[in-house]
Structures are given as C-alpha cells and as structure tokens.
Amino acid sequence: MNSILFHKLKHFLALPWEKKRLLIEALIYLAYARIYKQLPFSKVSHLLGKHMKETEQTQDLHRENPIQQISEAVHHMSRYTFWESECLVKAVACMKMLERRGIESTLYLGTARDDYGEFVAHAWLRSGTFFLSGAHEKDKFTIVSMFACIPKKEKERW
C-alpha cells in the first residue's frame, strides 16, 4: 500500500507546475461542491447561475483547451476524494472552475426511472458545445432544471 502511495506521489511531483496547480484546484472545488450538496438546495441554488436559462451552444476554439483540461482534472481528482464525488459534485466543481476563468456554462439537472422503476437523478455540465461531465448518461434523463452560469464580465449580455 505504501509503495503505491509513494509511486503516485512521485508521479504527481514530477508533473509540470501548471498541471499540479490545476489538479489541486480541482480537488479544492470538488470539496467546495460537496459542501454545496450537503446544504439545502433552496439555500445554494442562486449560486449556480440564472435558473431555467441556458448559455450559448457555440464552439469557441480558443477556450476548448482549458475546458478540456478542467474536465480531465476534475474527473481525475474525483477518484481520490474521501467523499462522494459523483455527477452533481463534478458538475459544480467544473462550473466553478470555468466561472473563475470567465467561461460560461450550463448545469443541467435531470430525472428518470431506472430499470427497477426507482426514481433517479443526474447532473451534467456543458460549456459551448463541450460536455465536461455527465454526458455519457444525459440522454436517459428528462431535464427538470438548468442553471446558466455567466461570469461577471459576460453578464452584460443578459
């Protein structure tokens, strides 16, 4: 066990500084998003953006690389958290990291019935034409709510 941990730490330390910074930031935002999830939704929903609005679905090539990097960092670090970091936690973490960089996004919340007829929920995040999280299952769910996150410099359009 210690040799595995040592190997992972050695690998992390060998990464370029920018990659390390992004992974640490992802871990912090995953923790932040998990705290959000613990609070009553009515108390935190206003922090997610403009309710029942969507951001544009256009491709912005100069933002594609940072969006992809954020998605990868959040998904990677979600495997190492001591807390549950499933769809909503990952989507909110990605959203807040994008917002910090002035990149808009839309958080979708959906519901469905599973194979046993049980009620299930799912969350996913889109920025432009790129889905950062939850895309693999989104088509199984009916959208019941959405939040457009428009960073401050983008808000003039709304």
C-alpha positions as CSV (number, residue, x, y, z in Angstrom):
1,M,0.0,0.0,0.0
2,N,2.7,2.5,0.9
3,S,4.6,1.7,-2.3
4,I,1.5,2.6,-4.3
5,L,1.0,5.8,-2.5
6,F,4.7,6.6,-2.9
7,H,4.6,5.9,-6.6
8,K,1.5,8.2,-7.0
9,L,3.1,11.0,-5.0
10,K,6.3,10.7,-7.0
11,H,4.3,10.8,-10.3
12,F,2.4,13.9,-9.0
13,L,5.6,15.7,-8.0
14,A,7.1,15.0,-11.5
15,L,4.2,16.8,-13.2
16,P,4.7,20.3,-14.6
17,W,3.7,23.1,-12.2
18,E,0.6,24.1,-14.2
19,K,-0.8,20.5,-14.2
20,K,-0.2,20.2,-10.4
21,R,-1.9,23.6,-9.8
22,L,-4.9,22.5,-11.9
23,L,-5.2,19.2,-10.1
24,I,-5.0,20.9,-6.7
25,E,-7.6,23.4,-7.7
26,A,-9.9,20.6,-8.9
27,L,-9.6,18.9,-5.5
28,I,-10.5,22.2,-3.7
29,Y,-13.5,22.7,-6.0
30,L,-14.7,19.1,-5.5
31,A,-14.7,19.7,-1.8
32,Y,-16.5,23.0,-2.3
33,A,-19.1,21.3,-4.4
34,R,-19.6,18.5,-1.9
35,I,-20.3,21.1,0.8
36,Y,-22.9,22.7,-1.6
37,K,-24.5,19.3,-1.9
38,Q,-24.9,19.0,1.8
39,L,-26.8,22.3,2.2
40,P,-30.5,22.7,1.4
41,F,-30.8,23.2,-2.4
42,S,-33.0,26.3,-1.9
43,K,-30.2,28.0,0.0
44,V,-27.5,27.4,-2.7
45,S,-29.3,27.3,-6.0
46,H,-28.9,31.0,-6.5
47,L,-25.1,30.5,-6.5
48,L,-25.4,28.1,-9.5
49,G,-26.5,30.8,-12.0
50,K,-29.6,32.0,-13.8
51,H,-32.4,29.5,-13.2
52,M,-34.0,27.9,-16.3
53,K,-31.6,29.7,-18.7
54,E,-29.0,28.2,-21.0
55,T,-25.8,29.6,-22.3
56,E,-25.0,29.6,-26.0
57,Q,-24.2,26.3,-27.7
58,T,-21.4,27.6,-29.9
59,Q,-17.9,26.3,-30.2
60,D,-15.2,28.7,-29.1
61,L,-11.9,27.2,-30.3
62,H,-9.6,29.3,-28.1
63,R,-11.4,28.1,-25.0
64,E,-11.6,24.4,-25.9
65,N,-8.2,23.5,-24.4
66,P,-8.9,25.0,-20.9
67,I,-12.4,23.4,-20.9
68,Q,-10.9,20.0,-21.7
69,Q,-8.2,20.4,-19.1
70,I,-10.7,21.3,-16.4
71,S,-12.9,18.4,-17.2
72,E,-9.9,16.0,-17.1
73,A,-8.6,17.4,-13.9
74,V,-12.0,17.2,-12.1
75,H,-12.6,13.6,-13.3
76,H,-9.1,12.5,-12.3
77,M,-9.2,14.0,-8.8
78,S,-12.7,12.8,-8.2
79,R,-11.3,9.3,-7.9
80,Y,-9.1,10.4,-5.0
81,T,-11.6,12.2,-2.8
82,F,-12.5,10.8,0.6
83,W,-16.1,11.9,-0.1
84,E,-18.6,11.1,-2.7
85,S,-17.8,12.9,-5.9
86,E,-20.4,11.8,-8.4
87,C,-22.3,13.7,-11.1
88,L,-23.5,16.8,-9.3
89,V,-20.3,17.3,-7.3
90,K,-18.2,17.0,-10.5
91,A,-20.5,19.3,-12.5
92,V,-20.5,22.0,-9.9
93,A,-16.7,21.8,-9.5
94,C,-16.2,22.2,-13.2
95,M,-18.7,25.0,-13.3
96,K,-16.9,27.0,-10.6
97,M,-13.5,26.4,-12.2
98,L,-14.9,27.7,-15.6
99,E,-16.5,30.7,-13.9
100,R,-13.2,31.6,-12.3
101,R,-11.7,31.8,-15.8
102,G,-14.6,33.8,-17.2
103,I,-16.1,30.9,-19.2
104,E,-19.8,30.4,-19.2
105,S,-21.5,27.1,-18.7
106,T,-24.9,25.5,-18.2
107,L,-25.7,23.0,-15.4
108,Y,-28.5,20.5,-16.2
109,L,-30.4,18.5,-13.7
110,G,-32.5,15.6,-14.9
111,T,-34.6,12.8,-13.6
112,A,-35.6,9.4,-14.8
113,R,-36.7,5.9,-13.7
114,D,-34.2,3.1,-13.5
115,D,-34.7,-0.5,-14.7
116,Y,-36.5,-1.2,-11.4
117,G,-38.8,1.8,-11.7
118,E,-36.9,3.7,-9.0
119,F,-36.6,7.5,-9.3
120,V,-33.0,8.5,-10.2
121,A,-31.4,11.9,-10.7
122,H,-28.4,13.0,-12.8
123,A,-26.5,16.3,-13.4
124,W,-24.3,17.3,-16.3
125,L,-22.4,20.4,-17.4
126,R,-22.0,21.9,-20.8
127,S,-19.8,24.8,-22.0
128,G,-20.3,25.8,-25.6
129,T,-20.6,22.5,-27.5
130,F,-18.5,20.6,-25.0
131,F,-19.9,18.4,-22.1
132,L,-17.5,18.5,-19.2
133,S,-19.3,16.0,-17.0
134,G,-22.2,13.5,-17.1
135,A,-22.6,13.4,-20.9
136,H,-22.5,9.6,-21.1
137,E,-25.9,9.2,-19.4
138,K,-27.6,12.6,-20.1
139,D,-29.9,11.2,-22.9
140,K,-31.6,8.9,-20.4
141,F,-32.9,11.8,-18.3
142,T,-35.6,14.4,-18.7
143,I,-34.3,17.9,-17.9
144,V,-36.1,19.3,-14.9
145,S,-33.9,22.3,-14.2
146,M,-31.0,24.2,-15.6
147,F,-28.7,27.0,-14.5
148,A,-26.8,29.3,-16.8
149,C,-23.5,30.4,-15.1
150,I,-22.5,33.7,-16.7
151,P,-19.2,35.0,-15.3
152,K,-19.3,38.7,-14.3
153,K,-17.7,40.0,-17.5
154,E,-20.2,38.0,-19.6
155,K,-23.3,39.2,-17.6
156,E,-23.8,42.4,-19.7
157,R,-25.4,40.2,-22.5
158,W,-28.2,39.1,-20.1
